[in-house]
Amino acid sequence: MSLINTQVKPFNATAYHNGEFIPVSDADLKGKWSVVFFYPADFTFVCPTELGDLADHYAEFQRLGVEIYAVSTDTHFTHKAWHDSSETIGKIRYPMIGDPTGAISRNFEVMIEEAGLADRGTFVIDPQGKVQIVEINAGGVGRDALELLRKIKAAQYVAAHPGEVCPAKWKEGEATLAPSLDLVGKI
């Protein structure tokens, strides 16, 4: 079953954020655009490259009104230890949610039960708390923050302009499409 246009399921968790442990719940995803960014584990190999890439572009996400929530099945204590010991992870300014029970990973259907880890899942949530973008990558395939930014800009554009859609490779400021009978077979 696709999670597209479904409401985020309820959850409560603890995150490491800016030197503190903070509570985070599904309610925090409402009222703004959010990215829930699952990764398999702290102290690994591809994961820090992805989280570092998001950290490098965090100001651009914030400019778009988007909060990032990184989630793994590690605890918030492990997130703090990783943050304190890794130069790459040390630059993260977005919340790192601990999901040691796997409840959030199961809510988003990315839990690898036999491993106790989450798949590389990216979910873009609109201000109403509905999933607008889902991307799941194999464990060895890292994601790209710039491509995620492009997709978020497209999702935000479509949300703000009913009746218009963004074609493949659309970038901010480029032409969109207005689906109609006149366009059938013309593209």
Phi, psi and chi 1 to 4 in degrees:
 res  aa     phi    psi   chi1   chi2   chi3   chi4
   1 MET       -  136.6  179.1 -180.0  132.8      -
   2 SER   -79.3  142.6  174.4      -      -      -
   3 LEU   -89.3   -4.6  -67.2  177.5      -      -
   4 ILE   -57.8  133.1  -65.3  -68.2      -      -
   5 ASN    64.6   15.6  -73.7  -42.1      -      -
   6 THR   -95.7  153.6   63.8      -      -      -
   7 GLN   -75.2  139.6 -163.0   72.8   33.5      -
   8 VAL   -62.1  133.5  171.7      -      -      -
   9 LYS   -74.1  151.1  -67.3  178.5 -177.4  175.1
  10 PRO   -60.8  141.6  -21.2   31.1      -      -
  11 PHE  -155.7  156.7   70.8   86.6      -      -
  12 ASN  -134.5  135.2  -72.0  -69.1      -      -
  13 ALA  -152.8  176.5      -      -      -      -
  14 THR  -118.3  137.5  -58.0      -      -      -
  15 ALA  -121.9  154.0      -      -      -      -
  16 TYR   -95.2  125.1  178.4   70.1      -      -
  17 HIS  -150.7  118.3 -175.1 -135.6      -      -
  18 ASN    50.9   46.5  -68.5  -28.1      -      -
  19 GLY    83.0    7.5      -      -      -      -
  20 GLU  -133.8  158.9  -62.0 -179.5  -12.4      -
  21 PHE   -96.4  126.2  -64.3  131.2      -      -
  22 ILE  -128.2  150.5   61.9  165.3      -      -
  23 PRO   -77.2  142.7   25.7  -30.2      -      -
  24 VAL  -136.1  138.4  178.3      -      -      -
  25 SER  -140.8  175.3   74.2      -      -      -
  26 ASP   -58.3  -28.1   54.9  -65.5      -      -
  27 ALA   -62.9  -28.8      -      -      -      -
  28 ASP   -68.2  -17.9  -67.6  -57.7      -      -
  29 LEU   -86.0   -5.3  -56.3 -179.3      -      -
  30 LYS   -96.7  148.2  -66.1 -173.7  179.0  168.4
  31 GLY    91.7   -4.8      -      -      -      -
  32 LYS  -155.5  167.8   64.6 -179.0  176.9  -54.9
  33 TRP   -77.6  142.3  -72.0   84.6      -      -
  34 SER  -138.1  152.5  -57.6      -      -      -
  35 VAL  -118.8  124.3  171.2      -      -      -
  36 VAL  -104.5  114.1 -178.1      -      -      -
  37 PHE  -116.1   96.8 -165.2   86.4      -      -
  38 PHE   -83.2  143.5  -70.7   90.1      -      -
  39 TYR  -144.2  156.2   63.3   97.0      -      -
  40 PRO   -63.8  -50.5  -26.0   35.1      -      -
  41 ALA  -165.3  151.2      -      -      -      -
  42 ASP   -69.5  161.1  -68.0   -1.6      -      -
  43 PHE    58.5   38.5  -64.5   99.0      -      -
  44 THR  -117.2 -149.8   56.1      -      -      -
  45 PHE  -117.2  -59.3  -47.8  101.9      -      -
  46 VAL   -73.9  -36.9  175.3      -      -      -
  47 CYS   -53.8  -48.2  -59.9      -      -      -
  48 PRO   -65.8  -28.3   17.8  -27.2      -      -
  49 THR   -67.5  -38.7   66.8      -      -      -
  50 GLU   -68.9  -48.1  -65.7  179.9  -49.1      -
  51 LEU   -65.3  -35.9  -63.0  176.2      -      -
  52 GLY   -65.7  -39.4      -      -      -      -
  53 ASP   -61.8  -43.9 -172.3   30.8      -      -
  54 LEU   -62.1  -41.8  -72.6  172.9      -      -
  55 ALA   -62.3  -40.0      -      -      -      -
  56 ASP   -63.7  -26.3  -69.3  -17.1      -      -
  57 HIS  -111.9   11.8  -65.4   92.8      -      -
  58 TYR   -57.8  -39.8 -173.6   55.6      -      -
  59 ALA   -59.8  -36.6      -      -      -      -
  60 GLU   -69.1  -40.5  177.0   69.6    6.7      -
  61 PHE   -60.0  -45.0  -75.3   97.5      -      -
  62 GLN   -62.8  -39.1  -67.6  -77.6  -82.2      -
  63 ARG   -59.2  -33.1 -172.8 -174.5   69.9   74.1
  64 LEU   -83.9    1.5  -65.5  172.7      -      -
  65 GLY    77.3   27.7      -      -      -      -
  66 VAL  -109.8  130.1  177.2      -      -      -
  67 GLU  -102.3  141.5 -175.6   57.1   82.9      -
  68 ILE  -103.4  138.2  -63.7  170.4      -      -
  69 TYR  -126.7  109.8  -61.9   90.4      -      -
  70 ALA   -84.0  138.3      -      -      -      -
  71 VAL  -136.0  130.3 -175.9      -      -      -
  72 SER  -138.8  170.6   77.2      -      -      -
  73 THR   -81.3    6.6   55.7      -      -      -
  74 ASP   -73.2  166.9  -62.2  -70.0      -      -
  75 THR   -84.9  165.7   66.8      -      -      -
  76 HIS   -65.0  -27.4   52.8  -72.5      -      -
  77 PHE   -65.6  -41.7  -60.1  111.7      -      -
  78 THR   -65.2  -39.1  -53.3      -      -      -
  79 HIS   -58.9  -43.5  -68.2  -27.2      -      -
  80 LYS   -62.0  -46.1 -179.0 -166.9 -177.5  -44.4
  81 ALA   -60.4  -41.1      -      -      -      -
  82 TRP   -66.5  -44.4 -163.7   25.1      -      -
  83 HIS   -58.4  -40.8 -168.7  -85.7      -      -
  84 ASP   -75.3  -21.7  -68.8  -10.8      -      -
  85 SER  -108.2  -10.4   64.8      -      -      -
  86 SER  -117.7  127.3  166.4      -      -      -
  87 GLU   -61.0  -40.9 -174.4  177.0  -40.6      -
  88 THR   -64.1  -49.5  -61.1      -      -      -
  89 ILE   -72.6  -27.3  -59.1  -53.6      -      -
  90 GLY   -61.6  -21.0      -      -      -      -
  91 LYS   -86.9   -1.4   61.1 -173.9  174.5 -179.7
  92 ILE   -69.7  132.3  -69.4  175.0      -      -
  93 ARG  -119.3    3.1  -61.4  -65.6  170.1 -108.4
  94 TYR  -100.4  159.1   48.9   81.1      -      -
  95 PRO   -64.6  139.7  -20.5   31.5      -      -
  96 MET  -113.8  105.3  -62.8  176.6   72.9      -
  97 ILE   -85.5  133.5  -60.8  173.8      -      -
  98 GLY   -88.4  133.8      -      -      -      -
  99 ASP  -132.0   56.8 -175.4   27.2      -      -
 100 PRO   -64.6  -23.0   23.3  -32.4      -      -
 101 THR   -86.9  -12.7   66.8      -      -      -
 102 GLY    78.5    7.3      -      -      -      -
 103 ALA   -62.1  -44.4      -      -      -      -
 104 ILE   -69.0  -42.1  -55.7  167.7      -      -
 105 SER   -59.1  -39.2  -61.0      -      -      -
 106 ARG   -68.5  -39.5  -74.5 -176.4 -168.3   90.7
 107 ASN   -56.8  -37.1  -78.1   -5.2      -      -
 108 PHE   -95.7    6.5  -76.3   86.9      -      -
 109 GLU    59.9   38.7  -59.7  178.8    7.5      -
 110 VAL  -119.6    8.0  -66.4      -      -      -
 111 MET   -74.0  127.3 -174.2   66.6  171.8      -
 112 ILE   -94.1   93.3  -52.4  167.2      -      -
 113 GLU   -55.3  -46.4  -67.2  -66.2  -17.8      -
 114 GLU   -68.2  -19.3   60.8  -83.3    6.7      -
 115 ALA  -103.7  -18.5      -      -      -      -
 116 GLY    70.0   23.7      -      -      -      -
 117 LEU  -125.4  162.5  -57.0  172.4      -      -
 118 ALA   -94.7  145.5      -      -      -      -
 119 ASP   -66.2  168.5  -88.6  -36.0      -      -
 120 ARG   -78.8   89.5  -69.3 -171.8 -164.9  -69.7
 121 GLY  -112.8  134.7      -      -      -      -
 122 THR  -120.0  127.4  -52.2      -      -      -
 123 PHE  -129.3  125.2  -60.7   83.2      -      -
 124 VAL  -101.7  123.8  175.7      -      -      -
 125 ILE  -111.4  132.0  -44.8  -61.4      -      -
 126 ASP   -82.2  172.6   71.2   16.8      -      -
 127 PRO   -62.1  -17.7  -26.8   36.6      -      -
 128 GLN   -86.2   -0.6  -69.6   71.5   45.7      -
 129 GLY    84.6   19.6      -      -      -      -
 130 LYS  -103.9  141.7  -70.8 -172.5  176.1 -179.9
 131 VAL   -73.6  124.1  177.4      -      -      -
 132 GLN  -109.5  -26.4  -65.8  -59.1  -45.9      -
 133 ILE  -138.3  135.7  -64.9  172.6      -      -
 134 VAL  -129.6  130.8  174.5      -      -      -
 135 GLU  -138.5  127.2  178.0 -176.9   27.8      -
 136 ILE  -122.5  125.2  -49.2  -70.6      -      -
 137 ASN  -112.2  150.8  -71.1   22.5      -      -
 138 ALA   -63.8  155.7      -      -      -      -
 139 GLY   -53.3  -34.1      -      -      -      -
 140 GLY   -90.0    3.8      -      -      -      -
 141 VAL  -112.9  110.1  180.0      -      -      -
 142 GLY   -77.8  156.7      -      -      -      -
 143 ARG  -100.0  168.5  -65.5  161.1  -78.3 -178.5
 144 ASP  -124.0  118.5 -177.0  -31.1      -      -
 145 ALA   -61.1  -36.5      -      -      -      -
 146 LEU   -65.8  -39.2  -69.4  176.1      -      -
 147 GLU   -66.4  -38.7  174.9   58.7   11.6      -
 148 LEU   -63.4  -42.0  178.7   56.6      -      -
 149 LEU   -59.3  -42.5  -79.8  164.5      -      -
 150 ARG   -60.1  -45.3 -174.1 -163.9   71.3   76.8
 151 LYS   -64.6  -39.8  -69.9  177.5 -176.9  179.9
 152 ILE   -64.0  -43.6  -71.0  168.6      -      -
 153 LYS   -59.7  -39.7  -71.0  174.6 -175.5  177.8
 154 ALA   -65.9  -44.3      -      -      -      -
 155 ALA   -62.8  -42.0      -      -      -      -
 156 GLN   -66.1  -38.5  -70.8  179.3  -24.2      -
 157 TYR   -63.1  -48.3 -175.6   92.0      -      -
 158 VAL   -61.5  -40.3  168.6      -      -      -
 159 ALA   -63.7  -35.5      -      -      -      -
 160 ALA   -85.6  -13.5      -      -      -      -
 161 HIS  -130.3   74.9  -61.1   88.2      -      -
 162 PRO   -55.5  139.2  -21.7   31.5      -      -
 163 GLY    92.7   -5.3      -      -      -      -
 164 GLU  -115.7  151.7  -68.3 -176.6   50.2      -
 165 VAL  -133.5  156.9  -64.3      -      -      -
 166 CYS  -103.7  123.0  -64.5      -      -      -
 167 PRO   -73.5  174.7   27.9  -32.9      -      -
 168 ALA   -53.5  142.2      -      -      -      -
 169 LYS    63.6   12.1  -60.6 -178.0 -176.0 -179.4
 170 TRP   -56.0  138.2  178.9   86.2      -      -
 171 LYS  -126.7  153.2  -69.7 -173.5  176.6   53.1
 172 GLU   -49.4  129.4 -170.2  173.3   27.4      -
 173 GLY    93.8  -12.6      -      -      -      -
 174 GLU   -83.2  168.1  -67.6 -178.3   -8.2      -
 175 ALA   -66.4  145.3      -      -      -      -
 176 THR  -111.3 -176.7   58.8      -      -      -
 177 LEU  -119.7  148.0  -60.7  170.9      -      -
 178 ALA  -116.5   95.7      -      -      -      -
 179 PRO   -54.5  132.5  -26.1   35.4      -      -
 180 SER  -160.7  169.0   68.0      -      -      -
 181 LEU   -57.8  -34.4 -173.3   58.8      -      -
 182 ASP   -64.9  -24.0  -63.8  -22.4      -      -
 183 LEU   -88.8  -14.2  -77.7 -177.6      -      -
 184 VAL   -58.9  122.8  173.8      -      -      -
 185 GLY    77.8    2.4      -      -      -      -
 186 LYS  -101.6   -6.8  -55.0  -95.2 -167.2  -62.8
 187 ILE  -100.7      -  -62.0  173.8      -      -
